[in-house]
Amino acid sequence: MEQRALRAYWIVVWPEADRSLPAFLEELGYRRTGADEGVLLYSR
């Protein structure tokens, strides 16, 4: 799946999300742009 297929520019990853999700997002080209209290923010 390409990031364009998601049509998402920002993705919020909550602490209870699957631990493999950040690595998956990075493989799609997203970058971590912020974090607060375990919540991660990714953008492309």
Secondary structure, 3 states (H helix, E strand, C coil): CCHHHHCCCEEEECCCCCCCHHHHHHHCCCEEEEEECCEEEEEC
